[in-house]
Amino acid sequence: MSPQTTLPGWHDILVRHLEPLLGAFTAKMAIQTASLRTLKRPPEQVTLEDLPQLLEGLKPMLNTFIGALHTKVILTEVSTSLALGKPR
């Protein structure tokens, strides 16, 4: 898979991690908002190469909703899951 190819399922993995903390709708909207603000494009166009920047863009919102420590743990879990290509 080239770095410009969209990673299949990355969105679902990220939503699964955020859903228990934020709820389904808010998790999806957080991803949408971070994608548009950070990368200037919708989540459907985010590539594997863009994911670290997207996760960084989620930090301020997650820090507000769940706290800095929990945000760090969740984003580390997400990064690991996406690197392995497996949901938690």
C-alpha positions in Angstrom: 0.0 0.0 0.0 1.5 3.4 -1.0 1.5 6.2 1.5 -1.1 8.0 -0.6 -3.5 5.2 -0.4 -6.4 5.5 2.0 -6.1 3.0 4.9 -9.2 0.8 4.8 -11.0 0.8 8.1 -8.9 3.4 9.9 -12.0 5.5 10.5 -13.8 2.6 12.2 -10.9 1.8 14.4 -10.7 5.5 15.5 -14.5 5.6 16.1 -14.4 2.4 18.2 -11.8 3.9 20.5 -13.6 7.2 20.9 -17.2 6.0 21.0 -17.2 4.7 24.6 -15.9 8.1 25.7 -17.8 10.5 23.6 -20.8 8.6 22.1 -21.2 7.6 18.5 -22.3 10.9 17.1 -19.7 13.0 18.9 -16.9 10.6 18.1 -17.7 10.9 14.4 -18.1 14.6 14.5 -14.8 15.0 16.4 -13.0 13.1 13.6 -14.8 15.1 11.0 -13.9 18.4 12.7 -10.3 17.5 13.3 -9.9 16.3 9.7 -11.3 19.5 8.2 -9.4 21.8 10.5 -6.1 20.0 10.5 -5.9 18.6 7.0 -8.4 20.8 5.2 -10.2 17.7 3.8 -12.9 15.2 4.9 -12.0 12.0 6.8 -12.7 9.9 3.7 -9.7 11.5 2.0 -7.3 11.1 4.9 -4.3 8.8 4.0 -2.2 6.6 6.3 0.5 9.3 6.0 -2.0 11.9 7.4 -3.1 10.0 10.4 -0.5 11.2 12.9 -1.4 14.8 12.0 -5.1 14.0 12.4 -4.5 12.4 15.8 -2.6 15.5 16.8 -5.5 17.6 15.7 -7.9 15.6 17.9 -5.8 16.4 21.0 -7.3 19.8 22.0 -10.9 18.6 21.7 -10.2 15.3 23.6 -8.2 17.1 26.3 -11.3 19.2 26.9 -13.7 16.3 26.9 -11.7 13.6 28.7 -8.6 15.2 30.1 -5.0 15.3 29.0 -3.9 12.0 30.6 -6.8 10.0 29.3 -6.3 11.6 25.8 -2.6 10.6 25.8 -3.6 7.0 26.6 -6.3 6.8 24.0 -4.3 8.3 21.3 -1.4 5.9 22.0 -3.9 3.0 21.8 -5.3 4.3 18.6 -1.8 4.7 17.1 -0.9 1.2 18.1 -4.1 -0.3 16.7 -3.7 1.6 13.4 -0.1 0.5 13.1 -1.1 -3.1 13.6 -4.2 -2.7 11.4 -6.4 -4.2 14.1 -9.1 -2.7 16.3 -8.7 -3.1 20.0 
